[in-house]
Amino acid sequence: MSGTRLGSVIPGSLVRVSGIAQRSTRGGLVLTARDSGVELLAAASSHVPPPVAAPLPPRFHLTPNTVGWHRALQRMGIGAYNSLTWRGGEPLPAPPTRGCWLLPASDLAALAIARQREQLAALGWRLLTCAPRLVSALSNKLRFRELAASRGLLAHLPRHFLTPADATFPCVLKAAVGEFGRHVHILRTREEAELRWDVALRWQQRRGRRGGGADADDAAEAADEEEGWLLQELIAGRVEHSASLLVVDGAIVGAVVTEYTYAADEYVWPHVREIKEQRVSHSVLPPTHRAVMAALLAGFSGMCNVNYKVRGDALCIFEVNVRVGGDLAEDAPPELARGLFEALDRQGEGTGEARFGPAGGEMDHARPQTPPPPPPPPSPPRGAA
């Protein structure tokens, strides 16, 4: 192809000249190589990407940003951000606009918001929180069990063992304070349990002498929470539920439930493979499940996340995270998640005021008058001794 002009070649197109592949660098590339063959191998797309949309005005800020949810929240298109580093203490973060919601992305941040709620509200943040004592009781796994016992709800939690000698196997050893699967172990024999139990107690004693862990998060947790470990029944089954709830004065006013199916019957998340094509999200809480959760959360105000499995028709609740969970921020369809955030924004609509729960929000005054009936006796755990 002698003296050939190849016009209007899109930048990035791949061409071959005399057997040598070359990428064009200008839209109007001219090829005049005599006695050479010119061949268009791969044309770059002529599609011009749309301009980047301007950031939406901030309506919700989830803190701290260590969870890495910023992009997922932006996809909801509601002005939700995860860019703050604050997780408690001074200096307090200033709201980007007055009336922006400040929401916790960690249990530690939830406790800080509850404790510093008046100062944060004075700066202009909108808050939905309650008494720090109740926030702490729900997030600490040992105190959570005590709270459930005081409300007649132990039948809806895994069985608890005081020592390895009392346990059936396999069972689970977990730290009272921790998130995202930290310090959780499956124990399959009494010998393994006794060894882990001894190590856990010695670890706890060392942390107590140091006044905290090796990093700032551990130190803050040690200062804010009662340390400890607990042994409990391992609930086998591949399907696990995570309910993100909007709770106001103990009443559940919105829910997004995500059902996860895993590739193992016995596991500790996140050390297990999820079968993602079987994931299901919806906004339906069966009345019996709603009644149990409402009884457990009496007096609480905020967004929280309840992790549980279903045995027959009965709930078995592992934990309550007093914060927004990754199930809502990243896993649920954006339209469902968006609906829960919009429901939050309607709380106190027109006032811009923070909500601090019932007067004082004291945990002891928030017990339900009539707890829900206990579930039928559960079947023995898989692999139990």
C-alpha positions in Angstrom: 0.0 0.0 0.0 2.3 2.8 -1.4 2.0 6.3 -0.1 -1.0 5.4 2.0 -2.7 8.0 4.3 -4.7 6.4 7.1 -6.8 9.3 8.4 -8.9 9.7 11.5 -7.2 7.0 13.4 -8.4 7.2 17.0 -5.7 7.6 19.6 -4.8 4.2 21.1 -5.6 2.2 17.8 -3.1 -0.5 17.0 -1.7 -0.5 13.4 0.9 -2.6 11.6 3.5 -1.0 9.2 5.9 -3.3 7.3 5.2 -6.0 9.8 5.8 -3.8 12.9 2.9 -3.1 15.2 2.7 0.5 16.2 0.1 2.4 18.4 -1.1 5.7 17.0 -0.6 8.7 19.2 -2.7 11.2 17.2 -6.2 11.1 15.9 -5.1 12.0 12.4 -2.0 9.8 12.1 -0.5 9.8 8.6 1.4 6.8 7.3 3.4 7.4 4.1 5.9 4.5 4.2 6.4 3.6 0.5 6.3 -0.1 -0.3 4.9 -0.9 3.1 1.8 -2.7 4.1 -0.6 -0.8 6.4 -3.2 -2.7 8.4 -5.6 -1.5 11.1 -5.4 -4.3 13.7 -7.5 -2.9 16.5 -9.4 0.4 16.6 -9.7 2.1 19.9 -13.2 3.0 21.0 -14.4 6.4 19.8 -16.7 6.6 22.8 -16.1 9.7 24.9 -16.6 9.0 28.6 -19.2 11.2 30.2 -17.9 14.0 32.4 -17.4 13.0 36.1 -20.4 14.1 38.1 -19.9 16.6 40.7 -19.9 15.2 44.3 -23.3 15.2 46.0 -23.8 17.4 49.0 -22.9 15.4 52.1 -25.9 14.1 54.0 -24.3 11.1 55.9 -20.7 10.7 57.1 -19.7 7.2 58.4 -16.6 7.2 60.6 -13.8 6.0 60.7 -12.6 5.5 57.1 -10.6 2.4 58.0 -13.4 0.2 56.7 -12.9 1.5 53.2 -16.6 2.0 52.2 -16.2 5.4 50.5 -16.7 4.1 46.9 -19.5 1.7 47.8 -21.4 4.5 49.6 -21.0 6.9 46.7 -22.7 4.3 44.4 -25.9 4.7 46.5 -26.2 8.3 45.2 -27.4 9.8 48.5 -24.5 11.9 49.6 -23.0 9.3 51.9 -19.2 9.4 52.6 -16.6 7.4 54.5 -13.7 9.8 54.6 -13.4 10.9 58.2 -10.7 9.4 60.5 -12.4 10.3 63.8 -13.2 7.5 66.2 -13.5 9.4 69.4 -11.8 12.0 71.5 -10.6 15.5 70.6 -10.6 17.3 68.3 -14.2 16.7 67.3 -14.9 16.6 63.6 -16.7 19.6 62.1 -19.8 18.7 60.0 -19.3 19.7 56.3 -22.9 21.2 56.4 -25.1 21.7 59.4 -27.6 18.8 59.7 -25.3 16.1 58.2 -25.7 12.8 59.9 -22.7 11.3 61.8 -22.8 7.5 61.8 -20.4 4.9 63.3 -18.6 2.4 61.1 -17.0 0.7 64.1 -18.2 -0.2 67.6 -15.6 2.1 69.1 -16.9 5.0 67.1 -20.5 4.2 68.2 -19.4 4.4 71.8 -17.6 7.7 71.2 -20.6 9.2 69.5 -22.8 8.1 72.5 -20.4 9.6 75.0 -19.7 12.8 73.1 -23.2 13.3 71.7 -24.0 16.7 73.2 -20.7 18.2 72.0 -21.2 16.7 68.5 -24.8 17.9 68.3 -23.7 21.4 69.3 -21.4 21.5 66.3 -24.3 20.8 64.0 -24.2 17.0 63.5 -27.4 15.0 63.4 -27.2 12.0 65.6 -29.3 8.9 66.4 -27.8 7.4 69.6 -28.5 6.4 73.2 -26.9 5.9 76.6 -23.2 4.8 76.4 -23.9 2.1 78.9 -26.4 0.3 76.6 -24.1 0.8 73.5 -21.3 -0.8 75.4 -23.5 -3.7 76.7 -24.6 -4.6 73.2 -21.1 -4.5 71.7 -19.2 -6.3 74.4 -19.9 -10.0 73.9 -19.8 -10.9 77.6 -22.0 -8.0 78.6 -24.3 -8.8 75.7 -25.0 -12.2 77.1 -25.7 -10.7 80.5 -28.1 -8.2 78.9 -29.9 -11.0 77.1 -30.1 -13.0 80.4 -31.6 -9.9 82.2 -34.3 -9.7 79.4 -35.1 -13.4 79.4 -33.6 -13.9 75.9 -30.8 -16.4 76.5 -32.7 -19.1 74.5 -32.0 -17.0 71.4 -28.2 -17.1 71.8 -25.7 -19.9 71.4 -25.2 -22.0 74.6 -22.5 -20.7 76.9 -19.8 -22.7 78.6 -18.0 -21.5 81.7 -14.8 -23.6 81.2 -13.5 -26.1 78.6 -14.6 -28.9 81.0 -18.2 -27.8 80.5 -18.1 -27.5 76.7 -19.3 -29.8 73.9 -17.3 -29.9 70.8 -16.8 -28.3 68.4 -17.2 -25.0 70.2 -16.1 -21.4 69.7 -13.7 -19.3 71.7 -14.0 -15.5 71.2 -12.8 -12.3 72.8 -15.4 -10.1 74.4 -14.1 -7.1 72.4 -13.4 -7.4 68.7 -14.9 -6.9 65.2 -14.6 -8.5 61.8 -13.7 -12.0 63.0 -10.8 -10.9 65.2 -9.8 -13.3 68.0 -12.4 -16.0 67.2 -11.4 -19.6 67.1 -13.1 -23.0 66.5 -12.0 -25.6 69.0 -12.6 -29.2 68.2 -11.2 -31.1 71.2 -11.0 -30.6 74.9 -7.2 -30.6 74.8 -7.2 -27.8 72.2 -9.8 -25.9 74.2 -7.8 -26.1 77.4 -4.6 -24.9 75.7 -6.4 -22.0 73.9 -8.2 -21.1 77.1 -5.0 -20.9 79.1 -3.3 -18.8 76.3 -6.3 -16.5 76.2 -6.3 -15.9 80.0 -2.6 -15.2 80.0 -3.0 -12.8 77.0 -5.8 -11.0 78.9 -3.6 -10.6 82.0 -0.7 -9.1 79.9 -3.0 -6.7 78.2 -4.3 -5.6 81.6 -0.8 -4.9 82.9 0.1 -3.0 79.8 -3.1 -1.0 79.9 -4.0 -1.8 76.3 -2.8 -3.6 73.2 0.0 -3.0 70.8 -1.9 -0.4 68.7 -4.1 2.6 69.3 -7.3 0.7 68.6 -6.5 -2.0 71.1 -5.5 0.6 73.7 -8.8 2.5 73.3 -10.8 -0.7 73.4 -9.1 -1.8 76.6 -9.8 1.5 78.2 -13.4 1.5 77.2 -14.5 -2.1 77.5 -14.4 -4.9 80.0 -11.9 -7.5 78.7 -12.7 -11.2 78.7 -13.2 -14.3 76.7 -16.2 -16.6 76.3 -16.8 -20.2 75.1 -20.0 -20.9 73.3 -21.7 -23.4 71.1 -20.7 -23.6 67.5 -23.9 -23.2 65.3 -23.3 -25.2 62.2 -25.0 -24.4 58.9 -24.0 -22.7 55.6 -26.6 -19.9 55.6 -26.1 -16.9 57.9 -28.2 -13.8 58.1 -27.2 -10.2 58.7 -30.0 -7.7 59.5 -29.2 -4.0 59.3 -31.7 -2.3 61.5 -32.8 1.3 62.0 -34.0 1.5 65.6 -35.6 4.4 67.4 -36.2 4.2 71.1 -36.2 0.4 70.8 -38.6 0.3 67.9 -37.4 -1.3 64.6 -38.5 1.2 61.9 -36.5 -0.2 59.0 -34.6 -3.3 58.1 -32.4 -4.7 55.3 -31.7 -8.4 55.7 -28.9 -10.1 53.7 -28.6 -13.9 53.6 -25.2 -15.3 52.9 -24.4 -18.9 51.9 -20.9 -20.2 52.6 -19.0 -23.2 51.3 -18.6 -24.8 54.7 -20.9 -25.8 57.6 -18.4 -24.8 60.3 -16.4 -21.6 59.9 -15.3 -18.3 61.3 -16.1 -15.4 59.0 -14.2 -14.0 57.0 -12.1 -17.1 56.8 -14.6 -18.9 54.5 -15.6 -18.7 50.9 -19.0 -17.2 50.2 -21.1 -18.6 47.3 -22.0 -15.1 46.1 -24.5 -16.2 43.4 -26.7 -17.4 46.3 -26.7 -14.2 48.2 -30.1 -12.7 48.8 -31.2 -9.3 50.2 -34.6 -8.2 51.2 -36.5 -6.0 53.7 -38.7 -8.6 55.4 -38.3 -9.5 59.0 -40.7 -12.3 60.2 -42.8 -11.1 63.1 -41.3 -13.6 65.5 -37.8 -12.5 64.6 -38.7 -8.8 64.8 -40.2 -9.4 68.3 -37.0 -11.0 69.6 -34.7 -8.3 68.1 -36.9 -5.5 69.5 -36.9 -7.1 73.0 -33.1 -7.4 72.9 -32.7 -3.8 71.6 -35.2 -2.2 74.0 -34.0 1.4 74.8 -31.5 1.4 71.9 -31.5 4.2 69.2 -29.2 4.0 66.2 -28.3 1.9 63.2 -27.1 -1.6 64.1 -26.3 -4.9 62.6 -27.6 -8.3 64.0 -25.8 -11.5 62.9 -27.7 -14.7 63.3 -28.7 -18.2 62.0 -32.1 -19.7 62.0 -32.7 -23.1 63.6 -36.2 -24.3 62.5 -38.3 -21.2 63.2 -36.0 -19.9 66.0 -33.3 -17.3 66.0 -29.8 -17.9 67.2 -28.1 -14.5 67.5 -24.3 -14.4 67.5 -23.8 -10.7 68.1 -25.1 -7.2 67.7 -22.8 -4.6 66.1 -23.9 -1.1 67.2 -22.9 0.4 63.9 -23.5 0.3 60.2 -22.3 -3.0 58.8 -20.6 -4.0 55.6 -23.7 -5.9 54.7 -25.5 -2.6 54.2 -22.6 -0.5 53.0 -21.3 -2.9 50.4 -23.3 -6.1 50.0 -27.0 -5.1 49.8 -28.4 -3.7 46.5 -28.0 0.0 46.5 -31.8 0.6 46.3 -32.4 -1.3 49.5 -29.5 0.3 51.3 -30.6 3.8 50.1 -34.1 3.2 51.5 -32.7 2.6 55.0 -30.6 5.7 54.9 -33.5 7.7 53.6 -35.7 6.4 56.5 -33.0 7.6 58.9 -33.0 11.0 57.3 -36.8 11.3 57.9 -36.3 10.9 61.7 -36.9 14.3 63.2 -37.4 15.7 59.7 -37.7 19.4 59.8 -36.1 19.8 63.2 -32.5 18.9 62.4 -32.1 17.8 66.0 -30.2 14.9 67.4 -32.0 12.0 69.0 -30.5 10.6 72.2 -33.0 7.9 73.0 -35.4 7.9 75.9 -34.8 10.1 78.9 -31.4 9.3 80.1 -31.5 6.1 78.0 -30.6 4.0 81.1 -30.3 0.3 80.3 -32.1 -0.9 83.4 -35.2 1.2 82.6 -35.5 -0.2 79.0 -36.3 -3.8 79.7 -39.4 -5.1 77.8 -42.4 -5.8 80.0 -43.2 -9.1 78.4 -40.3 -11.0 76.7 -41.2 -13.1 73.6 -41.8 -16.8 74.2 -38.6 -19.0 74.1 -38.0 -21.1 70.9 -38.4 -24.9 70.9 -35.3 -26.7 72.3 -32.6 -26.7 69.7 -31.1 -29.9 68.2 -27.6 -30.8 69.4 -24.9 -29.0 67.5 -23.2 -30.7 64.6 -20.2 -32.8 65.8 -21.0 -32.2 69.5 -19.4 -34.6 72.0 
